[in-house]
């Protein structure tokens, strides 16, 4: 897949995530892109041979649903510091023990 095709693919996925989340504005676009990237990292750890540019329909739907969950619950992390601490600890441990490996 060329860089241009990857860019088009990512833009389409971004639009699908925005549609699924009922986001009609561009204010949160960078946040949604971050959620997509974080979801890809999670799926790469969980699904053997996961390729974000060759996703099955089920993997694409999982990505969109995961992004929606992150988007919908972003305020929960601001109010519930224990939940935030658990989420951050989980990500930190993954980075320490598996992160940075390509």
C-alpha positions in Angstrom: 0.0 0.0 0.0 1.4 3.4 -1.0 1.7 6.3 1.4 -1.2 8.1 -0.4 -3.4 5.0 0.0 -2.5 4.8 3.7 -3.4 8.4 4.1 -6.8 7.9 2.3 -7.4 4.8 4.4 -6.7 6.7 7.7 -8.9 9.6 6.6 -11.8 7.3 5.8 -11.4 5.5 9.2 -11.3 8.9 11.0 -14.5 9.9 9.2 -16.1 6.6 10.1 -15.1 7.0 13.8 -16.5 10.6 13.8 -19.8 9.4 12.2 -20.1 6.5 14.7 -19.5 9.0 17.6 -21.8 11.6 16.1 -19.0 14.2 15.9 -20.0 16.8 13.3 -17.1 19.2 13.9 -13.3 19.1 13.7 -12.5 20.3 17.2 -11.9 16.8 18.6 -10.3 15.4 15.4 -6.8 15.3 16.9 -8.2 13.5 19.9 -10.0 10.9 17.8 -6.8 10.4 15.8 -4.9 9.7 19.0 -7.6 7.2 20.1 -7.3 5.5 16.7 -3.5 5.2 17.1 -3.8 3.9 20.7 -6.4 1.4 19.5 -4.1 0.2 16.8 -1.3 -0.4 19.3 -3.7 -2.3 21.5 -4.9 -4.5 18.7 -1.3 -5.2 17.5 -0.6 -6.6 20.9 -3.8 -8.6 21.1 -4.2 -9.9 17.6 -1.4 -11.9 16.0 -0.2 -10.4 12.7 -2.6 -7.5 13.0 -2.2 -5.0 10.1 -4.1 -1.8 10.5 -4.1 -1.4 6.7 -5.5 -4.9 6.0 -8.2 -5.1 8.7 -11.1 -7.6 8.5 -14.5 -6.1 8.8 -14.6 -7.3 12.4 -11.3 -5.7 13.2 -12.4 -2.4 11.6 -15.6 -2.5 13.7 -13.6 -3.3 16.8 -11.4 -0.3 16.1 -14.4 2.0 15.7 -16.1 0.7 18.8 -12.8 1.0 20.9 -12.4 4.6 19.7 -16.0 5.3 20.7 -15.5 3.9 24.2 -12.3 6.0 24.6 -14.1 9.1 23.3 -17.3 8.6 25.4 -15.4 7.9 28.6 -12.8 10.6 28.4 -14.5 12.6 31.1 -14.6 9.7 33.4 -10.9 9.7 33.6 -10.9 13.4 34.7 -13.4 12.7 37.5 -12.3 9.3 38.7 -8.6 9.4 39.5 -8.5 5.7 40.4 -9.7 4.7 37.0 -7.2 7.1 35.4 -4.4 5.6 37.6 -5.4 2.1 36.6 -5.5 3.0 32.9 -2.2 4.8 33.1 -0.5 2.0 35.1 -1.7 -0.5 32.5 -0.3 1.5 29.6 2.9 2.2 31.4 3.5 -1.5 32.2 2.8 -2.4 28.5 5.3 0.2 27.5 7.9 -1.0 30.0 7.6 -4.7 29.1 6.6 -4.6 25.4 6.7 -1.0 24.3 9.2 0.2 21.8 9.5 -3.2 20.1 8.8 -3.1 16.4 
